Amino acid sequence: MDLASREQELCWLSEGVLPQGEAWIFDDGEVRGAMLLGENQLYGFCVAPGARGRGIGSALLAFAQVQRDLLRLCPYVQQQGIAFLRRRGFRTIAKQLDERSGRPRLMMVAAPSQGYFSG
């Protein structure tokens, strides 16, 4: 992603998404993961590269799924983590072109009963 695209994305997040969502941080003395959770939308989700494989992403997703009856997100098709999301109950319901970036995205959804930590 070039600098202009990154700046547009940050502008969209700060002006459009942040006022509507909740930012959650995984912090065990150091910030290792974060997510931006909207009404039924996971707008952003990340785990620090050095912290991957320790269950942090699973813990963040489990928390999000407990907080919302239905959870959807739209990761870029080429983005790492699609298999991770599928293993945790997310399924693809559509493929669309992102208006801002022109890149293809998946629309994925998971209900609590479909989630990895349901029950």
DATA-V39451 format. One line per field, one symbol per residue. phi: phi as a letter, one per 30 degrees, with the letter a starting at -180 (. if undefined). burial: + if it has 24 or more other ideal C-beta (glycine too) atoms within 12 Angstrom, else -. Layout:
# DATA-V39451
phi->???
burial->???
This chain:
# DATA-V39451
phi->.dddddddddddddcccedcbbcbbcbcjbdcaaacccebbcdaaabeedcdiciddddddddddddbdbbbabddedddjddedddcjdbdcabbcdddcicdbcccbbcedcdecdj
burial->--------+-------+---+-++++-----+++++++--+++++++--------++++++++++--+-+++++++----++-++--+++--------------++++++-+-+++---
